[in-house]
Amino acid sequence: MAERKEHVAASIVQAREHLEHALAALERLPALDPSTVACAAHALNNYLTLAGGTVELLLAVLATHPDELIVRFCRKYAKIKE
């Protein structure tokens, strides 16, 4: 029983050391500039909008494709988006 308590105590000490190390590493990270994050979010939104528009066009064109597998995929994707 005493051996088990020592093992648990040692695990707690080790976990505390890991936590202190992680906190120290976190403090060394540079601060994020909110304007940089906003600019990145805006740029990402532009690309996602463009990609979404492209997919919409492809779906419209491929909805009447002679290959039934492609038509089923288009219908499935259209249902997911709704």
C-alpha positions, 0 to 999 in steps of 0.5 A: 500500500505504501509503495502504491502511495509513493508511486501516485505521489511520484506521478503527481510530482512528475505531472506538476513538472510537465505542467510547469514546463508547458506553462513556461513554453507557453509564456515564450510564445509571441503574442498574436496581433489581433489585426494579423488574425483578422487579416488572415481570417478575411483572406481565408474567407475570400478563398473559401467563398471562391471555392464554394462558388466553384463547387456550385458551378461544378454541381450545376454542370455535373448534375446532368452528367451521363455517368450515374455515379457522378449524378448521385454524388451531386445529389448527395452533395446538394442534400448535405448543403441543405 
